[in-house]
Amino acid sequence: MKEQLNAIRIKFSQEIDEVQELQELENLRIEFLGKNGALTEILRGMGKLPKEDRPIMGALANEVRDELEAKIERRKEEIKESLLEEKIKSEWIDITLPGKKASIGHPHPSTLTIREIIDVFHSMGFVLEDGPEIETVLNNFDALNSPPDHPSRDMSDTFYFDEKHLLRTHTSPVQVRTMMKQKPPIRMISIGRCFRNDALDATHSPMFTQCEGLVIDEGITMGDLKGTLEQFVRLLFGADTESVFRPHNFPFTEPSAEVDITCFKCKGAGCRFCSGSGAIEILGCGMVHPAVLEHCGIDSEKYTGFAFGMGIERVAMLRYEIDDIRYLFENDQRFTRQFRR
Ligand code: PHE
């Protein structure tokens, strides 16, 4: 029996040295110390020994069991430690490496232009109104006194969904919406996307942004329109900017005008920027047509008003000397980054 115990001891010592994993170690423990393990078998055979040998052999067997258990414990600690070390090694990061820089965004030049325009009109007491990009033909054309045969209503100029719905071609339907829900006095601007069936080139885009303004009250005259727009142009383009009101025609205003400003590049002398004319067209405007007021339930005998509209991209292009509208929509960072302040 002594030899058997010794053999167990030796075999165990050899095997435990090869164990690398906790599960293997557990298997080894079961093999030697488990219910049917090698050592347990021997202890079971104890009864067959002569009585006087039993205490000695019992003590020896216990000693071997304690030894095996201790070795298992120690090995367990060693394995755990090496697993931890491996984990630490695999998760190591070099905290001295330079970090990734988060790039901070900045407003797009069109957004900068919108903000400037809003600031100017806020300073003059205008309220910002909003309206949908999908409009009714009624709000976009009929309510604005646009005759059924007006060229802008043509399928080739306007994106229609069906007979009654379209992508708005201007922000003017927001005027209609505001007059329908609110009685005068009205002093509003509206800014938003508009859509026209134009081919994309350096100065046209099928999607663009407009800013529209409307003032309605008792006794509003063409003088108010001129004063307001002259002030707007000076605040946006500089105090020495002159405006020229050139007669024009819009269905929704009467009289109507287009406003040219002195070219801020050549101060009127004529240059490449203004095609030699010394002036740049900036907006359309006019006194609101009585038919538009009446359609919206406003007494045209009592109230008068003026309206104006301009293209945001066009203003941005003038403001920042951008010579192709496409730059404003392509979002090429080599372009937009130049507007970081
Ligand atoms: N809605 C006109 C356009 O898109 C601009 C405009 C607005 C003109 C208001 C006069 C008055 O061309």
Boltz pocket constraint, residues with backbone or C-beta under 6 A from the ligand:
constraints:
  - pocket:
      binder: B
      contacts: [[A, 169], [A, 170], [A, 171], [A, 172], [A, 212], [A, 213], [A, 250], [A, 253], [A, 257], [A, 284], [A, 285], [A, 286], [A, 307], [A, 308], [A, 309], [A, 310]]
      max_distance: 6.0
